[in-house]
Each structure stands twice: as C-alpha cells, then as structure tokens.
Amino acid sequence: MKQLLSCVAATMALAGGLAIAAESSGNYATDLARVFGGYQRILALKEACDTAVPAARAANNKAFAAWEAQHRTLLQDLRQRVDAMIRGASKDREDYVRNLGKYEGEILLQRKEYRDMLLALGADDLRGQCQRVPQTLKGADADLARVYAAEQETIRKRK
C-alpha cells in the first residue's frame, strides 16, 4: 500500500499535463498508482478551476460529469482495487478503518498539493486551462483507458 501511495505522489508531482503516458512497469501496485494518479490529477484540475475561475464552474461541472460517466466502469474498478489493497494491508476491521482514513487522507493531501501547484500558476495560464477543461476532458489525454492501456493490462491480470 505504501508503494501505491508513493507512486501516486510521484506521478502527481511529475505531472505537467493531464495524463502521463508511460510504459507499464509490470508491477501491479505501480501501474495501479499511475492510473489512479491520472484520475487524481483530473480531480485536482477540476478543484483548482472551481476555486480560481468560478465563472467556468458550470461548464466544467457538466464536462466533468460527462467524462466521469464515460469512465464510470474504470473509476469504480480503480476505487475497488485501491480499497482491496487497503483491506489486504489491514489485520482486522479496526485496522482497516484506521488504514482507510490514513491512506485516503494521504491521497487527498497529494491531490491538494497538485491542486495548489495548479493554483500557483499565473492567473492567465490557469484561467486559460480552466476555460479549456470541457475540450480537454474530451481529448485523448483525458481518456484514461487509452493513455493507461499498458498499465491496465497489468492491473487486469490480478482479479
């Protein structure tokens, strides 16, 4: 589980764009973290835009809802797999509850750090990005299934 969180953090820290196309590592936790990190970057972009450019919020919410619906199956699978890793790292129900809070808190903190990095961009740069969110979410870089196809092959090998 720590490997997953470390990979999510590294992936988000290195992210300049929405998605990072990389060759699959062949490691379940690493590849899961890459795909989950891509999802977290999209969430961070939406959150940064909601904060910095409220005028774009309605259009971005609509685009994000459509993007989320398109990726619903993948997102559900990612959440279930992350939860399964947390369960696997836990001794019992109490430990699971503690670990869930701990790991979800770390993921939220990493997303906040990426969001803050976006908010630190110049106002014009961020405004431009936020106004392009609807087009961006329709683009190839936001298609998690395509961008992370190799990683998903590794992930799917584990039931």
DSSP file (Angstrom, degrees, kcal/mol; ACC not computed):
  #  RESIDUE AA STRUCTURE BP1 BP2  ACC     N-H-->O    O-->H-N    N-H-->O    O-->H-N    TCO  KAPPA ALPHA  PHI   PSI    X-CA   Y-CA   Z-CA
    1    1 A M     >        0   0    0      0, 0.0     4,-2.3     0, 0.0     5,-0.2   0.000 360.0 360.0 360.0 -40.0    0.0    0.0    0.0
    2    2 A K  H  >  +     0   0    0      1,-0.2     4,-2.6     2,-0.2     5,-0.2   0.879 360.0  54.6 -62.3 -35.6    2.8    2.4    0.8
    3    3 A Q  H  > S+     0   0    0      2,-0.2     4,-2.4     1,-0.2    -1,-0.2   0.910 106.7  51.2 -63.1 -41.7    4.2    1.6   -2.7
    4    4 A L  H  > S+     0   0    0      1,-0.2     4,-2.5     2,-0.2    -2,-0.2   0.940 112.4  45.3 -59.4 -48.5    0.9    2.6   -4.2
    5    5 A L  H  X S+     0   0    0     -4,-2.3     4,-2.5     1,-0.2    -2,-0.2   0.887 111.9  51.7 -65.5 -39.1    0.8    5.9   -2.3
    6    6 A S  H  X S+     0   0    0     -4,-2.6     4,-2.5     1,-0.2    -1,-0.2   0.909 111.8  47.4 -62.8 -41.4    4.4    6.7   -3.2
    7    7 A C  H  X S+     0   0    0     -4,-2.4     4,-2.8     2,-0.2     5,-0.2   0.897 110.5  51.2 -68.0 -40.2    3.7    6.1   -6.8
    8    8 A V  H  X S+     0   0    0     -4,-2.5     4,-2.5     2,-0.2     5,-0.2   0.937 112.4  47.6 -60.8 -45.3    0.6    8.2   -6.7
    9    9 A A  H  X S+     0   0    0     -4,-2.5     4,-2.5     1,-0.2    -2,-0.2   0.932 114.3  45.5 -61.8 -46.8    2.6   11.0   -5.2
   10   10 A A  H  X S+     0   0    0     -4,-2.5     4,-2.1     2,-0.2    -1,-0.2   0.909 112.9  50.4 -64.6 -42.0    5.4   10.7   -7.7
   11   11 A T  H  X S+     0   0    0     -4,-2.8     4,-0.7     1,-0.2    -1,-0.2   0.917 113.9  44.5 -62.9 -43.4    3.1   10.5  -10.6
   12   12 A M  H  < S+     0   0    0     -4,-2.5     3,-0.5    -5,-0.2    -1,-0.2   0.884 111.9  52.7 -69.4 -37.5    1.2   13.6   -9.5
   13   13 A A  H  < S+     0   0    0     -4,-2.5    -1,-0.2     1,-0.2    -2,-0.2   0.863 113.1  43.8 -66.5 -35.7    4.4   15.6   -8.7
   14   14 A L  H  < S+     0   0    0     -4,-2.1     2,-0.4    -5,-0.2    -1,-0.2   0.578  87.3 117.1 -84.3  -9.5    5.8   14.9  -12.1
   15   15 A A     <  +     0   0    0     -4,-0.7     5,-0.1    -3,-0.5     3,-0.1  -0.430  24.3 160.6 -70.5 119.8    2.6   15.6  -13.9
   16   16 A G  S    S+     0   0    0     -2,-0.4    -1,-0.2     3,-0.1     2,-0.2   0.675  71.5  32.1-101.4 -29.5    2.8   18.6  -16.3
   17   17 A G  S    S-     0   0    0      2,-0.1     3,-0.1     1,-0.0    24,-0.0  -0.435  99.5 -88.2-114.8-169.9   -0.2   17.5  -18.3
   18   18 A L  S    S+     0   0    0      1,-0.2     2,-0.4    -2,-0.2    23,-0.1   0.919 107.8  18.9 -70.5 -44.1   -3.4   15.8  -17.5
   19   19 A A        -     0   0    0     22,-0.1     2,-0.6    23,-0.0    -1,-0.2  -0.939  66.8-142.1-130.2 151.0   -2.2   12.3  -18.2
   20   20 A I        -     0   0    0     -2,-0.4     2,-0.6    14,-0.2    18,-0.1  -0.935  14.1-151.3-115.1 110.1    1.3   10.8  -18.3
   21   21 A A        +     0   0    0     -2,-0.6     2,-0.3   127,-0.0   127,-0.1  -0.694  32.5 155.8 -79.9 124.6    1.8    8.1  -20.9
   22   22 A A        -     0   0    0     -2,-0.6   129,-0.2   125,-0.4     2,-0.2  -0.959  47.4 -93.1-144.2 160.4    4.4    5.7  -19.7
   23   23 A E        -     0   0    0     -2,-0.3   125,-0.0     1,-0.1     0, 0.0  -0.529  53.6 -98.0 -73.2 142.9    5.4    2.2  -20.3
   24   24 A S        -     0   0    0     -2,-0.2    -1,-0.1     1,-0.2   127,-0.1  -0.319  21.4-147.9 -60.0 140.7    3.8   -0.3  -17.9
   25   25 A S        -     0   0    0      2,-0.2    -1,-0.2    -3,-0.1     3,-0.1   0.707  29.9-128.7 -80.0 -20.5    6.1   -1.2  -15.1
   26   26 A G  S    S+     0   0    0      1,-0.3     2,-0.5     2,-0.1    -2,-0.1   0.406  74.4 117.7  82.8  -2.6    4.6   -4.7  -14.9
   27   27 A N     >  -     0   0    0      1,-0.2     4,-2.8     2,-0.0     5,-0.3  -0.870  62.8-143.5-101.6 126.9    4.1   -4.2  -11.2
   28   28 A Y  H  > S+     0   0    0     -2,-0.5     4,-2.7     1,-0.2     5,-0.2   0.929  98.0  43.4 -54.7 -53.9    0.5   -4.2  -10.0
   29   29 A A  H  > S+     0   0    0      1,-0.2     4,-2.2     2,-0.2    -1,-0.2   0.896 115.8  48.4 -63.6 -41.3    0.8   -1.5   -7.3
   30   30 A T  H  > S+     0   0    0      2,-0.2     4,-1.9     1,-0.2    -1,-0.2   0.934 114.9  44.0 -64.8 -46.6    2.9    0.8   -9.5
   31   31 A D  H  X S+     0   0    0     -4,-2.8     4,-2.1     2,-0.2     5,-0.2   0.881 112.5  52.0 -69.2 -37.4    0.6    0.5  -12.5
   32   32 A L  H  X S+     0   0    0     -4,-2.7     4,-2.9    -5,-0.3     5,-0.2   0.916 109.5  51.3 -61.1 -42.1   -2.5    0.9  -10.3
   33   33 A A  H  X S+     0   0    0     -4,-2.2     4,-2.7    -5,-0.2    -2,-0.2   0.873 107.1  53.2 -63.8 -37.6   -0.9    4.1   -8.9
   34   34 A R  H  X S+     0   0    0     -4,-1.9     4,-1.8     2,-0.2    -1,-0.2   0.943 114.0  40.9 -62.9 -47.1   -0.2    5.5  -12.3
   35   35 A V  H  X S+     0   0    0     -4,-2.1     4,-1.8     2,-0.2    -2,-0.2   0.936 117.3  47.7 -68.3 -44.8   -3.8    5.1  -13.4
   36   36 A F  H  X S+     0   0    0     -4,-2.9     4,-2.4     1,-0.2    -1,-0.2   0.874 109.5  54.9 -63.9 -36.6   -5.2    6.3  -10.1
   37   37 A G  H  X S+     0   0    0     -4,-2.7     4,-2.3    -5,-0.2    -1,-0.2   0.866 104.0  54.6 -63.0 -37.3   -2.8    9.2  -10.2
   38   38 A G  H  X S+     0   0    0     -4,-1.8     4,-1.6     2,-0.2    -1,-0.2   0.911 109.6  47.2 -61.7 -42.2   -4.2   10.2  -13.6
   39   39 A Y  H  X S+     0   0    0     -4,-1.8     4,-2.2     1,-0.2    -2,-0.2   0.915 110.7  51.7 -63.5 -43.7   -7.7   10.2  -12.1
   40   40 A Q  H  X S+     0   0    0     -4,-2.4     4,-2.5     1,-0.2    -2,-0.2   0.864 106.2  54.6 -64.2 -36.0   -6.5   12.3   -9.1
   41   41 A R  H  X S+     0   0    0     -4,-2.3     4,-2.4     2,-0.2    -1,-0.2   0.894 107.6  50.0 -64.5 -39.0   -4.9   14.9  -11.4
   42   42 A I  H  X S+     0   0    0     -4,-1.6     4,-2.3     2,-0.2    -2,-0.2   0.922 111.3  48.5 -65.6 -42.5   -8.1   15.4  -13.3
   43   43 A L  H  X S+     0   0    0     -4,-2.2     4,-2.6     1,-0.2    -2,-0.2   0.914 110.9  51.2 -60.9 -42.1   -9.9   15.8   -9.9
   44   44 A A  H  X S+     0   0    0     -4,-2.5     4,-2.7     2,-0.2    -2,-0.2   0.891 108.8  51.0 -64.1 -39.7   -7.2   18.3   -8.8
   45   45 A L  H  X S+     0   0    0     -4,-2.4     4,-2.6     2,-0.2     5,-0.2   0.935 111.0  48.0 -62.4 -45.8   -7.7   20.3  -12.1
   46   46 A K  H  X S+     0   0    0     -4,-2.3     4,-2.5     1,-0.2    -2,-0.2   0.932 113.4  47.6 -60.2 -45.6  -11.4   20.5  -11.6
   47   47 A E  H  X S+     0   0    0     -4,-2.6     4,-1.7     2,-0.2    -2,-0.2   0.904 112.0  49.4 -63.5 -42.2  -11.0   21.6   -8.0
   48   48 A A  H  X S+     0   0    0     -4,-2.7     4,-3.0     1,-0.2     5,-0.3   0.915 113.1  47.1 -63.5 -42.4   -8.4   24.2   -8.9
   49   49 A C  H  X S+     0   0    0     -4,-2.6     4,-2.6     1,-0.2     7,-0.2   0.885 107.8  55.5 -68.3 -38.3  -10.6   25.6  -11.6
   50   50 A D  H  < S+     0   0    0     -4,-2.5    -1,-0.2    -5,-0.2    -2,-0.2   0.882 116.1  39.6 -59.1 -37.0  -13.7   25.6   -9.3
   51   51 A T  H  < S+     0   0    0     -4,-1.7    -2,-0.2    -5,-0.2    -1,-0.2   0.927 124.4  34.3 -77.3 -47.9  -11.6   27.8   -6.9
   52   52 A A  H  < S+     0   0    0     -4,-3.0    -3,-0.2     1,-0.2    -2,-0.2   0.793 127.6  29.8 -85.0 -30.1   -9.8   30.0   -9.3
   53   53 A V    ><  +     0   0    0     -4,-2.6     3,-1.9    -5,-0.3     4,-0.4  -0.618  60.1 169.2-133.5  73.5  -12.4   30.5  -12.1
   54   54 A P  G >  S+     0   0    0      0, 0.0     3,-1.3     0, 0.0     4,-0.4   0.785  75.4  67.3 -58.3 -26.8  -15.9   30.3  -10.7
   55   55 A A  G 3  S+     0   0    0      1,-0.3     4,-0.3     2,-0.1     3,-0.2   0.779 101.7  47.6 -65.2 -24.8  -17.3   31.6  -14.0
   56   56 A A  G <> S+     0   0    0     -3,-1.9     4,-2.6    -7,-0.2    -1,-0.3   0.488  86.0  96.3 -91.3  -3.7  -16.2   28.4  -15.7
   57   57 A R  H <> S+     0   0    0     -3,-1.3     4,-3.0    -4,-0.4     5,-0.2   0.887  80.4  49.5 -58.6 -45.9  -17.6   26.1  -13.0
   58   58 A A  H  > S+     0   0    0     -4,-0.4     4,-2.0    -3,-0.2    -1,-0.2   0.941 115.3  42.9 -62.0 -47.8  -21.0   25.3  -14.6
   59   59 A A  H  > S+     0   0    0     -4,-0.3     4,-2.2     1,-0.2    -1,-0.2   0.900 116.7  48.4 -64.4 -40.0  -19.5   24.3  -17.9
   60   60 A N  H  X S+     0   0    0     -4,-2.6     4,-3.0     2,-0.2    -2,-0.2   0.883 109.1  52.6 -69.4 -38.0  -16.7   22.4  -16.2
   61   61 A N  H  X S+     0   0    0     -4,-3.0     4,-2.5    -5,-0.2    -1,-0.2   0.915 110.9  47.7 -61.6 -42.2  -19.1   20.5  -14.0
   62   62 A K  H  X S+     0   0    0     -4,-2.0     4,-1.9    -5,-0.2    -2,-0.2   0.920 114.7  45.4 -64.2 -44.5  -21.1   19.5  -17.0
   63   63 A A  H  X S+     0   0    0     -4,-2.2     4,-2.5     2,-0.2    -2,-0.2   0.898 113.3  50.0 -66.4 -40.3  -18.0   18.3  -18.8
   64   64 A F  H  X S+     0   0    0     -4,-3.0     4,-3.2     2,-0.2     5,-0.2   0.909 108.5  52.3 -66.0 -41.2  -16.6   16.5  -15.8
   65   65 A A  H  X S+     0   0    0     -4,-2.5     4,-2.2     2,-0.2    -1,-0.2   0.905 111.8  46.7 -61.0 -41.0  -19.9   14.7  -15.2
   66   66 A A  H  X S+     0   0    0     -4,-1.9     4,-2.1     2,-0.2    -2,-0.2   0.913 113.6  48.3 -66.4 -42.6  -19.9   13.5  -18.9
   67   67 A W  H  X S+     0   0    0     -4,-2.5     4,-1.7     1,-0.2    -2,-0.2   0.926 111.9  49.5 -62.4 -44.8  -16.2   12.5  -18.5
   68   68 A E  H  < S+     0   0    0     -4,-3.2     4,-0.2     1,-0.2    -1,-0.2   0.887 110.1  50.7 -63.2 -39.8  -17.0   10.6  -15.3
   69   69 A A  H >< S+     0   0    0     -4,-2.2     3,-0.9    -5,-0.2     4,-0.3   0.896 109.1  51.6 -64.4 -39.6  -19.9    8.8  -16.9
   70   70 A Q  H 3< S+     0   0    0     -4,-2.1    -1,-0.2     1,-0.2     3,-0.2   0.843 119.4  35.9 -64.4 -33.8  -17.7    7.8  -19.8
   71   71 A H  T 3X S+     0   0    0     -4,-1.7     4,-2.9     1,-0.2     5,-0.3   0.213  82.3 117.8-104.2  13.0  -15.1    6.4  -17.4
   72   72 A R  H <> S+     0   0    0     -3,-0.9     4,-2.6    -4,-0.2     5,-0.2   0.878  75.8  47.2 -51.3 -49.4  -17.5    5.1  -14.7
   73   73 A T  H  > S+     0   0    0     -4,-0.3     4,-2.1    -3,-0.2    -1,-0.2   0.923 115.1  45.6 -62.3 -45.3  -16.6    1.4  -15.0
   74   74 A L  H  > S+     0   0    0      2,-0.2     4,-2.6     1,-0.2    -2,-0.2   0.921 113.2  49.8 -63.8 -44.6  -12.8    2.1  -14.9
   75   75 A L  H  X S+     0   0    0     -4,-2.9     4,-2.5     2,-0.2    -2,-0.2   0.894 110.9  49.4 -63.7 -40.5  -13.2    4.5  -12.0
   76   76 A Q  H  X S+     0   0    0     -4,-2.6     4,-2.4    -5,-0.3    -1,-0.2   0.915 111.5  49.6 -63.2 -42.2  -15.3    2.0  -10.0
   77   77 A D  H  X S+     0   0    0     -4,-2.1     4,-2.4    -5,-0.2    -2,-0.2   0.916 110.4  50.1 -63.3 -43.4  -12.7   -0.6  -10.7
   78   78 A L  H  X S+     0   0    0     -4,-2.6     4,-2.6     2,-0.2     5,-0.2   0.940 111.7  47.8 -60.0 -48.1   -9.8    1.7   -9.5
   79   79 A R  H  X S+     0   0    0     -4,-2.5     4,-2.5     1,-0.2    -1,-0.2   0.906 112.5  49.2 -60.7 -42.2  -11.6    2.5   -6.3
   80   80 A Q  H  X S+     0   0    0     -4,-2.4     4,-2.4     2,-0.2    -1,-0.2   0.894 111.8  48.6 -64.7 -39.6  -12.4   -1.2   -5.6
   81   81 A R  H  X S+     0   0    0     -4,-2.4     4,-2.1     2,-0.2    -2,-0.2   0.900 111.4  48.5 -69.6 -40.5   -8.8   -2.1   -6.3
   82   82 A V  H  X S+     0   0    0     -4,-2.6     4,-2.1     2,-0.2    -2,-0.2   0.928 112.9  49.1 -63.6 -43.2   -7.4    0.6   -4.0
   83   83 A D  H  X S+     0   0    0     -4,-2.5     4,-2.8    -5,-0.2    -2,-0.2   0.901 108.8  53.1 -61.2 -40.6   -9.8   -0.5   -1.3
   84   84 A A  H  X S+     0   0    0     -4,-2.4     4,-2.5     1,-0.2    -1,-0.2   0.876 107.6  51.1 -63.8 -36.7   -8.8   -4.1   -1.8
   85   85 A M  H  X S+     0   0    0     -4,-2.1     4,-1.4     2,-0.2    -1,-0.2   0.902 110.6  48.9 -66.2 -39.4   -5.1   -3.1   -1.3
   86   86 A I  H  < S+     0   0    0     -4,-2.1     4,-0.3     2,-0.2    -2,-0.2   0.924 112.1  48.5 -64.9 -43.4   -6.1   -1.3    1.9
   87   87 A R  H >< S+     0   0    0     -4,-2.8     3,-1.4     1,-0.2    -2,-0.2   0.911 110.1  52.3 -60.8 -42.2   -8.0   -4.3    3.1
   88   88 A G  H 3< S+     0   0    0     -4,-2.5    -1,-0.2     1,-0.3    -2,-0.2   0.784 107.9  51.1 -65.8 -27.3   -5.1   -6.5    2.3
   89   89 A A  T 3< S+     0   0    0     -4,-1.4     2,-0.3    -3,-0.2    -1,-0.3   0.426  98.9  88.1 -87.8   1.4   -2.7   -4.3    4.3
   90   90 A S    <   -     0   0    0     -3,-1.4     3,-0.1    -4,-0.3     6,-0.0  -0.800  62.7-154.1-108.5 143.5   -5.1   -4.5    7.3
   91   91 A K  S    S-     0   0    0     -2,-0.3     2,-0.2     1,-0.1    -1,-0.1   0.854  75.7 -17.6 -79.8 -37.7   -5.1   -7.1   10.1
   92   92 A D  S  > S-     0   0    0      1,-0.0     4,-2.6     0, 0.0     5,-0.2  -0.850  84.7 -71.9-155.6-174.5   -8.8   -6.7   11.1
   93   93 A R  H  > S+     0   0    0     -2,-0.2     4,-2.4     1,-0.2     5,-0.2   0.900 127.6  49.0 -59.8 -44.5  -11.8   -4.4   10.7
   94   94 A E  H  > S+     0   0    0      1,-0.2     4,-2.2     2,-0.2    -1,-0.2   0.917 112.6  47.7 -62.6 -43.3  -10.4   -1.8   13.2
   95   95 A D  H  > S+     0   0    0      1,-0.2     4,-3.1     2,-0.2     5,-0.2   0.891 110.1  53.8 -64.1 -39.6   -7.1   -1.7   11.4
   96   96 A Y  H  X S+     0   0    0     -4,-2.6     4,-3.2     2,-0.2    -2,-0.2   0.931 108.0  49.1 -59.7 -46.5   -8.9   -1.4    8.1
   97   97 A V  H  X S+     0   0    0     -4,-2.4     4,-2.1     2,-0.2    -2,-0.2   0.920 114.1  46.0 -61.2 -44.0  -10.8    1.6    9.3
   98   98 A R  H  X S+     0   0    0     -4,-2.2     4,-2.5     2,-0.2    -2,-0.2   0.942 115.4  46.2 -62.3 -47.8   -7.6    3.3   10.5
   99   99 A N  H  X S+     0   0    0     -4,-3.1     4,-3.3     2,-0.2     5,-0.4   0.887 109.2  55.2 -63.9 -39.6   -5.8    2.4    7.3
  100  100 A L  H  X S+     0   0    0     -4,-3.2     4,-2.6    -5,-0.2     5,-0.3   0.948 111.9  43.3 -58.5 -49.1   -8.7    3.6    5.1
  101  101 A G  H  X S+     0   0    0     -4,-2.1     4,-2.0    -5,-0.2    -2,-0.2   0.913 116.3  48.6 -62.1 -42.7   -8.6    7.0    6.9
  102  102 A K  H  X S+     0   0    0     -4,-2.5     4,-2.0     2,-0.2    -2,-0.2   0.955 117.0  38.8 -63.1 -52.4   -4.8    7.2    6.7
  103  103 A Y  H  X S+     0   0    0     -4,-3.3     4,-2.4     2,-0.2    -2,-0.2   0.893 116.6  49.5 -71.8 -40.2   -4.4    6.2    3.1
  104  104 A E  H  X S+     0   0    0     -4,-2.6     4,-2.5    -5,-0.4    -1,-0.2   0.891 110.9  52.4 -64.5 -36.6   -7.4    8.2    1.8
  105  105 A G  H  X S+     0   0    0     -4,-2.0     4,-2.3    -5,-0.3    -2,-0.2   0.903 109.4  48.8 -63.0 -41.1   -6.0   11.2    3.8
  106  106 A E  H  X S+     0   0    0     -4,-2.0     4,-2.4     2,-0.2    -2,-0.2   0.899 111.1  49.8 -65.7 -40.4   -2.7   10.8    2.1
  107  107 A I  H  X S+     0   0    0     -4,-2.4     4,-2.3     2,-0.2    -2,-0.2   0.925 111.9  48.2 -63.9 -44.0   -4.3   10.6   -1.3
  108  108 A L  H  X S+     0   0    0     -4,-2.5     4,-2.5     1,-0.2    -2,-0.2   0.890 110.7  51.6 -62.8 -39.1   -6.3   13.7   -0.6
  109  109 A L  H  X S+     0   0    0     -4,-2.3     4,-2.3     2,-0.2    -2,-0.2   0.915 110.0  48.5 -63.6 -43.3   -3.2   15.5    0.6
  110  110 A Q  H  X S+     0   0    0     -4,-2.4     4,-2.0     2,-0.2    -2,-0.2   0.894 111.9  49.2 -64.4 -39.6   -1.3   14.6   -2.6
  111  111 A R  H  X S+     0   0    0     -4,-2.3     4,-2.8     2,-0.2    -2,-0.2   0.906 109.9  52.0 -65.2 -40.4   -4.3   15.8   -4.7
  112  112 A K  H  X S+     0   0    0     -4,-2.5     4,-3.1     1,-0.2    -2,-0.2   0.902 107.5  52.4 -61.3 -41.5   -4.3   19.1   -2.7
  113  113 A E  H  X S+     0   0    0     -4,-2.3     4,-1.8     2,-0.2    -1,-0.2   0.907 111.8  45.5 -62.1 -41.5   -0.6   19.6   -3.3
  114  114 A Y  H  X S+     0   0    0     -4,-2.0     4,-2.1     2,-0.2    -2,-0.2   0.915 112.9  50.6 -66.8 -42.6   -1.2   19.1   -7.1
  115  115 A R  H  X S+     0   0    0     -4,-2.8     4,-2.6     1,-0.2    -2,-0.2   0.921 110.3  49.9 -59.6 -44.3   -4.2   21.5   -6.9
  116  116 A D  H  X S+     0   0    0     -4,-3.1     4,-1.3     1,-0.2    -1,-0.2   0.861 107.2  54.8 -63.6 -35.2   -2.1   24.0   -5.1
  117  117 A M  H  < S+     0   0    0     -4,-1.8     4,-0.4     2,-0.2    -1,-0.2   0.915 110.0  46.7 -63.0 -42.0    0.6   23.7   -7.7
  118  118 A L  H >< S+     0   0    0     -4,-2.1     3,-1.5     1,-0.2    -2,-0.2   0.915 109.7  53.2 -64.6 -42.4   -2.0   24.5  -10.4
  119  119 A L  H 3< S+     0   0    0     -4,-2.6    -1,-0.2     1,-0.3    -2,-0.2   0.750 101.4  61.9 -65.1 -22.7   -3.3   27.4   -8.3
  120  120 A A  T 3< S+     0   0    0     -4,-1.3    -1,-0.3    -3,-0.2    -2,-0.2   0.575  82.6 102.3 -80.6  -9.2    0.2   28.8   -8.2
  121  121 A L  S <  S-     0   0    0     -3,-1.5    -3,-0.0    -4,-0.4     0, 0.0  -0.253  94.1 -77.7 -62.9 162.0    0.4   29.1  -11.9
  122  122 A G     >  -     0   0    0      1,-0.1     4,-2.6     4,-0.0     5,-0.3  -0.308  42.8-114.9 -59.3 149.0   -0.1   32.6  -13.3
  123  123 A A  H  > S+     0   0    0      1,-0.2     4,-2.5     2,-0.2     5,-0.2   0.880 115.8  48.9 -56.1 -41.8   -3.7   33.8  -13.2
  124  124 A D  H  > S+     0   0    0      2,-0.2     4,-2.3     1,-0.2    -1,-0.2   0.906 111.2  49.5 -66.9 -41.3   -3.9   34.0  -17.0
  125  125 A D  H  > S+     0   0    0      2,-0.2     4,-2.3     1,-0.2    -2,-0.2   0.941 115.1  43.3 -62.4 -47.6   -2.4   30.5  -17.5
  126  126 A L  H  X S+     0   0    0     -4,-2.6     4,-3.0     2,-0.2     5,-0.2   0.913 112.0  53.2 -66.8 -41.9   -4.8   28.9  -15.1
  127  127 A R  H  X S+     0   0    0     -4,-2.5     4,-2.3    -5,-0.3    -1,-0.2   0.918 109.8  49.4 -58.7 -43.1   -7.8   30.8  -16.4
  128  128 A G  H  X S+     0   0    0     -4,-2.3     4,-1.1     2,-0.2    -1,-0.2   0.927 112.2  47.2 -62.2 -45.1   -6.9   29.5  -19.9
  129  129 A Q  H  < S+     0   0    0     -4,-2.3     3,-0.4     1,-0.2     4,-0.3   0.918 112.5  50.0 -61.0 -42.8   -6.6   25.9  -18.7
  130  130 A C  H >< S+     0   0    0     -4,-3.0     3,-0.9     1,-0.2    -1,-0.2   0.858 108.3  51.7 -67.7 -35.2   -9.8   26.2  -16.8
  131  131 A Q  H 3< S+     0   0    0     -4,-2.3    -1,-0.2     1,-0.2     4,-0.2   0.736 110.2  50.9 -72.6 -20.7  -11.7   27.6  -19.8
  132  132 A R  T 3X S+     0   0    0     -4,-1.1     4,-3.1    -3,-0.4     3,-0.3   0.413  78.7 103.4 -94.0   1.5  -10.4   24.7  -21.9
  133  133 A V  H <> S+     0   0    0     -3,-0.9     4,-3.0    -4,-0.3     5,-0.2   0.899  77.4  53.2 -54.4 -46.5  -11.5   22.0  -19.4
  134  134 A P  H  > S+     0   0    0      0, 0.0     4,-0.7     0, 0.0    -1,-0.2   0.923 115.8  40.0 -57.3 -42.4  -14.6   20.9  -21.4
  135  135 A Q  H >> S+     0   0    0     -3,-0.3     4,-0.7    -4,-0.2     3,-0.6   0.896 114.5  54.1 -70.5 -38.9  -12.4   20.4  -24.6
  136  136 A T  H >< S+     0   0    0     -4,-3.1     3,-1.2     1,-0.2     6,-0.4   0.912 105.1  52.8 -61.0 -43.8   -9.6   18.9  -22.5
  137  137 A L  H 3< S+     0   0    0     -4,-3.0    -1,-0.2     1,-0.3    -2,-0.2   0.698 109.5  50.0 -68.9 -17.8  -11.9   16.3  -21.0
  138  138 A K  H << S+     0   0    0     -4,-0.7    -1,-0.3    -3,-0.6    -2,-0.2   0.560  98.4  96.5 -89.9 -10.5  -13.0   15.2  -24.5
  139  139 A G  S X< S-     0   0    0     -3,-1.2     3,-1.1    -4,-0.7     4,-0.3  -0.191  89.2-105.4 -82.0 170.6   -9.4   14.9  -25.6
  140  140 A A  G >  S+     0   0    0      1,-0.3     3,-1.3     2,-0.2     7,-0.3   0.818 114.9  62.2 -63.9 -33.9   -7.1   12.0  -25.9
  141  141 A D  G 3  S+     0   0    0      1,-0.3    -1,-0.3    -5,-0.1    -4,-0.1   0.669 103.7  50.1 -70.1 -14.7   -5.0   12.9  -22.9
  142  142 A A  G <  S+     0   0    0     -3,-1.1     2,-1.4    -6,-0.4    -1,-0.3   0.412  82.3 100.9-100.3  -0.3   -8.1   12.6  -20.6
  143  143 A D    X>  -     0   0    0     -3,-1.3     4,-2.9    -4,-0.3     3,-0.7  -0.692  52.6-174.2 -86.9  91.1   -9.0    9.2  -22.0
  144  144 A L  H 3> S+     0   0    0     -2,-1.4     4,-2.4     1,-0.3    -1,-0.2   0.842  79.6  56.8 -58.0 -37.1   -7.6    7.1  -19.1
  145  145 A A  H 34 S+     0   0    0      2,-0.2    -1,-0.3     1,-0.2     7,-0.1   0.875 114.8  38.1 -64.1 -37.0   -8.3    3.8  -20.9
  146  146 A R  H X4 S+     0   0    0     -3,-0.7     3,-1.3     2,-0.2     4,-0.2   0.935 118.1  46.8 -78.5 -49.2   -6.2    4.8  -23.9
  147  147 A V  H 3< S+     0   0    0     -4,-2.9  -125,-0.4    -7,-0.3     3,-0.3   0.880 123.4  34.2 -62.2 -39.4   -3.4    6.6  -22.0
  148  148 A Y  T 3X S+     0   0    0     -4,-2.4     4,-2.4    -5,-0.3    -1,-0.3  -0.090  77.2 125.5-109.3  33.9   -3.0    3.9  -19.5
  149  149 A A  H <> S+     0   0    0     -3,-1.3     4,-1.5     1,-0.2    -1,-0.2   0.911  76.7  47.5 -60.0 -44.2   -3.8    0.9  -21.7
  150  150 A A  H  > S+     0   0    0     -3,-0.3     4,-1.4    -4,-0.2    -1,-0.2   0.915 112.3  49.3 -65.3 -42.3   -0.5   -0.9  -20.9
  151  151 A E  H  > S+     0   0    0      1,-0.2     4,-2.4  -129,-0.2    -1,-0.2   0.888 107.4  55.7 -63.5 -38.0   -0.9   -0.3  -17.1
  152  152 A Q  H  X S+     0   0    0     -4,-2.4     4,-2.9     1,-0.2    -1,-0.2   0.823 100.3  59.3 -66.4 -30.1   -4.4   -1.6  -17.3
  153  153 A E  H  X S+     0   0    0     -4,-1.5     4,-0.8     2,-0.2    -1,-0.2   0.936 109.0  44.2 -61.7 -43.7   -3.2   -4.9  -18.8
  154  154 A T  H >< S+     0   0    0     -4,-1.4     3,-0.8     1,-0.2     4,-0.5   0.937 114.4  49.8 -62.9 -46.7   -1.0   -5.4  -15.7
  155  155 A I  H >< S+     0   0    0     -4,-2.4     3,-1.5     1,-0.2    -2,-0.2   0.905 107.1  54.0 -60.5 -44.1   -3.9   -4.4  -13.4
  156  156 A R  H 3< S+     0   0    0     -4,-2.9    -1,-0.2     1,-0.3    -2,-0.2   0.680  91.8  73.2 -69.1 -17.2   -6.4   -6.7  -15.0
  157  157 A K  T << S+     0   0    0     -4,-0.8     2,-0.6    -3,-0.8    -1,-0.3   0.767  90.3  68.0 -67.2 -22.6   -4.1   -9.7  -14.6
  158  158 A R    <         0   0    0     -3,-1.5    -1,-0.1    -4,-0.5     0, 0.0  -0.877 360.0 360.0-100.0 122.0   -5.0   -9.6  -10.9
  159  159 A K              0   0    0     -2,-0.6    -1,-0.1     0, 0.0    -3,-0.1   0.461 360.0 360.0 -77.9 360.0   -8.6  -10.5  -10.2
